[in-house]
Amino acid sequence: MNNWFTIEKINDNTFALSEYKHWEETHSYLLLGNEKALLIDTGLGIANIKNEVDKITKKPIIVATTHVHWDHIGGHKYFDNIAVHKLEEGWLMKFPLPVSVVKSILLKEPCDFPKNFDINKYQIFSGNANIILNDDDIIDIGNRKIKIIHTPGHSPGHICFYDLKNKYLFTGDLAYEGQLDAFYPTANPIDFKASIDKIKKLDVNKILPGHHNLNVDNDLIEKIQKAFEGLDKSDNLKQCNKIFKYSKFSIRI
């Protein structure tokens, strides 16, 4: 199969690279500045995302990782300049799940993979980051500054990216239409709620999520915040492997 990635223009300098043909429907985002380009996440690693990036820009690329889960670092191997939050730097060097488990998740639902994709050769990225990120750091790509917002809960080093000029918020796995996961051993539902409260304070023109529907309503964060407040009041803000369903999303704790 050709055209594994769907490329969608957010504005003249912002692009979504989406993998709609897989059940994860993962989004990566390419942000162009005057001097450099920032690639937020690199997807599943099923097809070569760099080939798509090269069609859009020839500027030097910084890869920025929302969090070190397999479905967001699959294409890191194609790039040299990688940024990650300090709490998950070690995960890049040694991913906490065996590749056999990741393969089973990758094949969870039927998918018409590209002809050259061989599941037997699939590997999880392993390598070093050369940019370590902290809360409130700024990545300047030339007349475009992106603020780092530490938002743990889904994972300890999860970060969102806030485009100060356009007021775009790239939320990774913190906010999207689908199942929000805070039940992993390395997840924390209390931190998740605090992170939602944190990003709710931002002035946001557009939410750009890590999965599924790309065009989400701007009140999504407010709805997720109210859901977590309800879970807290009902004493359900603790890991119990239950799924709480709402209109456009669910929360698994």
Buried (B, 14 or more C-beta within 10 A) or exposed (E): EEEBBBBBEBEEBBBBBBBBBBBBBBBBBBBBBEEBBBBBBBBBBBBBBBEBBEEBBEBEBBBBBBBBBBBBBBBBBBBEBBBBBEBBBBBBEEBBEEEEEBBEEBEEEEBEBBEEBEEEEBEBBEEEBEBEBEBEBEBBBEEBBBBBBBBBBBBBBBBBBBBEEBEBBBBBBBBBBBBBBBBBEBBBBBBBBBBBEBBEEEEBEBBBBBBBBBEBEEEBBEBBBEBBBBBBEEEBBEBEEEEBEEEBBBBBB
